[in-house]
Amino acid sequence: ALKKPTALAASNSTRPRDPPMSTIEGLDPRAAVADMADAFDDYVCDAGDALEAALKGLPELAENHQDIEQGVDRWLLKVQRAADVSFDRFEASALEESFHVPDG
């Protein structure tokens, strides 16, 4: 569920923003967010592989291996598409809110 902006968030959105930090003690914020998205993608692929192996291991599904592969591939695609949208929002929010540090 989406949250409605609070009065504080609304007042913060009108104040001038500092430029985004290019690095924080050697950390590139964009690379850090990209690494999080890549790690999520790796975990989802690992989960898909485990699901496929578990389903193929069931004797009652022995003749459905192609259907299992196609189903898991479709599931992976849907999860990855949803994650892409979510990580795009997360990246925008993180770069706007978390990685803006005021001077002084």
Secondary structure, DSSP 8 states (H G I E B T S, - for coil): ------HHHHHHHHS------S-BTTB-HHHHHHHHHHHHHHHHHHHHHHHHHHHHT-GGGTT-HHHHHHHHHHHHHHHHHHHHHHHHHHHHHIIIIIT-----
